[in-house]
Amino acid sequence: MDRLLRGIIKYRNTDKHIMLDQFVQVKNNPTPKAVFFTCMDSRMIPTRFTKTNVGDMFVVRNAGNIIPHSQHFLDEYTTNEPAALELGCVVNDIRHIIVCGHSDCKAMNLLYKLRDENFASKDNRRISPLRSWLCTHASSSLEKFHQLEAGGYHNPLIFQSETVLRKIVAYIDPEDDFCIEDKLSQVNCLQQMANIASYGFLKRRLERHQLHIHALWFDIYTGNIYYFSRQNKRFIDINEETVDMLSHEVKKYYS
């Protein structure tokens, strides 16, 4: 806490006045461009690696950047994630949703271990909110990963897209650059796109192409950020050589 308190003092002496000016600029006309779902991992600082600023994004964080499927909610039972989707996309008319996973994700590392039935038993879930969260809301990611395993990590996976008739075809780490758990992390990232599309209050916007869902993946060991390209059917490293191609794809498919 001492470090945080002294950090606040440093902020008061350096960035406070700059941020206040930015708050004034967006006070009466905030125009956030995206709802950004990512992991709560302390190494993930999305506003830094996207160079976004005050008023640019709604950021939602949890263990494993998971957005529960709508099938888990009956009557008025819900969680923060769908409430954030409604606040961002319905109340504030935000047009882009981004799911961002990352390498060495502790939640995904644990999810991989939960393939063991004893480790994932009801007794163990009862004493571990994290295991319960993953078993309940990330089991679909694990099922997709099992399909990837069964195909020798070479066959493409098919994910539900924004509408019933649209599908996402994805080759996961075709160059085999990443470890097993990181492959699972990428699968999980794409599964969240399908989960988001399951919410009825977003259906009309998705069908009319007024709302778009994207996936990013951050490699914390290299600092490289990958965008899932539907055109290329895989995560593409965003760099000086690929950015124009990816930008063209975004304008073509999501404008």
N, C-alpha and C positions, 0 to 999 in steps of 0.2 A: 504493500500500500504506500509505503514511503516513496517508492519510485513513481507511482501514479500521481501522488500529491505534488511532487517536485516537477513532474512532467506538466501538470496543470499550470504551475507557476511559469514554466518556460513558454507554454502556449500563450499565457496572458501577455508575456513580454515580446512575443514574436508574431504569432499567427492570428491572434484574437481580432485585431482591427481589420485585417484582410477578410476574415470570415464574416464579420459584422457587415461589411460593405456588400458581400455576396448575399447575405441574408436579406438585406434591404432590396437588392435587385430582384430576388425571386419571391419576395413576400406577397405581392399582389398578383403576380402572374407566374406561378410555378409551372414549369412544363417538363416534368420528368419524362424521360424517353424509354425507360425500361424498368421492369421488375426483375431483380437479379437475385436468384437463389444460389447460395453457396454453402460450404461447410463452415462450421464454427471453429475449425482448426486455426490456431493463433498465427500460423504462417500464411494464411490466406488474407490478403489485404486488397480487395477488389478495386477500391477507389484509387489505389496506387498503381496497380498494373494495367488499369484501363484509362488512367489519367482523366477520370471523371471528377466532377466538382460538386459543390453545394447545389442541391436541387436537380441533379441529373438522373439519379436512380433511386428507386426503393430497394433496399438491400435486406434480404431475409436469410437468416443463418440458422442451421441446426446441425445435428450430428449426421453427416453423410449426405448433405444437400438432397434430402428426400422430400418429395411432395406426395403425401399419401393419396392413393386412388380414392375416388369418390365413393366406391362401394363400401368403404369402411365406416361411413357416417350415416346414421339413421336419425330421423327426427331433428333435434337441435344439437346433437352431439357433433362437435367439430374440433379442429385444431387451428393453430396459428396460420398454417400455410394456405389453406383455401380462403381464410379471412383476408390474408394479404393479397391473394389474387383478386378478390372482389374489390378491395380498397384501391388497388393499383389499376386494374383493367376496366372495371365497371365505373367506380366512383370517379377516378381520375382519367379515364379513357386512355391509358397507356397502351401502346400498340405492339410492344415487343416484350417477350418473356425470355430470360436467359437462365439456363441451368449450368452451373460451373462446378465440375468435379476437380479432383487433383490427385497427384501421385502420393504414395505413402499415406493414404487416408486411414486413420486409426479405426474409424467406423467400418470401412470396407475390409480392412484386415481382420476385424472381428467377424464381419459377415461371412468371410471366407471360412473361418473356423466353425461357424454355425452350421456348416454342412454336416457336422458330427451330431447325430441325434441326441446323444447323451449331453453334449455341451449345450444343445438347444432345447433341452427338456423343459417341461412346464415348471418344475421345481427351480431350475436355474433361472428361468425367465422371471419368476416371481421375486427373486432376490436381486435382479439386475434390470433396472429400467432401460438400460441401453440395449441389452439382449432382447427384451420385450419389444422395444421400438423397432429394432431391425427385423426381428422375426415376423412382426405384424405388417410392417410397411415396406420392407425391402425383399420379401420372399420372391416377388415377381422378378426382381433383378437377379436373384440367385437361380431361378428357373431358367432365365435367358442364358445365364452363364453356363449352366449345365448343357444347354443346346450347343454353345460354343465349344465346350469340352468334347462333347460327343462327335463334333465335326472335325476334331483334331486342330481346332483353332484356325481353320482355314475357310470353313464355309461361312457365308454371310448370315446375319441375323435379320429377322423381319420384325419391325416395331410398328405399332399403331401410330398413325400420324394425326394431324389436326381434325380430320373427319374420318368417318367410317370407311370410305372408299380410298383414302390415301394411306400409303404405307411408306415406311422408311427402311431402305435396305442398307445394311451397315457391315463392312468388314472391320473387325476389331484388331488393331495393331498388326496389320499384314506383314510388316517388316520385322516383327518379333523384337521390338526394341525394349519392351517393358515386362516387368515380372507379372506373375499370375494375378496377384492382388490388384495391380494397376489395370490389368485387362478387365477385371471385375468392376473396378471403379468407372471405366469408360462405359461398360454395359449399363451400369447403374445410372449414369448420367443420361443416357439415351432413354432408358425406361421411364425416367421422370417426365420426359416430353409426352409420352403416352398417358401418364397419370394426370398431367395437367389437362389434357384434352378430354378427360372423362367428366369434367364438371359441366353440368347443364347450363349454368349461368354464363358460361363462355361459349356455348355451342353456336349461337347465331353469329357472334363476332368471328369465330374461326371459320364458319362456313362461308362468310362473306369476305374472307381474307382481310378483315380489319384488325386481326390479331395474329401475331407470328411467334413461333417458339423456336429458340435456338439452343445449341449446346456448345459450351466451351470446356476445355480441360487444361489444367495448369500443371506443368511438371516442375515441382518445387526444387529439384536438384539442378536443373539447367536454366530455369527461369523462362522456358519456352511455353507459349500458350497456343493451344490447338483449337481450331474451329471445326465443328462437324459440317462437312460439305455434303449436301445431299446429291449434288452433281457428281462428286468423286466417290461418294458412298463410304467415306472414312474421315477420320480426324486429320486435318491438314495443319501443319505448323504455320502460324502466322508470322511471316517475315517479309523482308523487302521484295523478295521474288514472287511471293504468293498473294500479297495484300490486294493488288489490283484485281486479280482473278476472283478472289473471295468477295471483294466489294462489288464486282460486277454480278456475281451470283446472287448476293443479297438484294441488289437493286432489281434484278430480273425476277426473282421468285417472291420477294417480300414487299415490293413497293406497291 
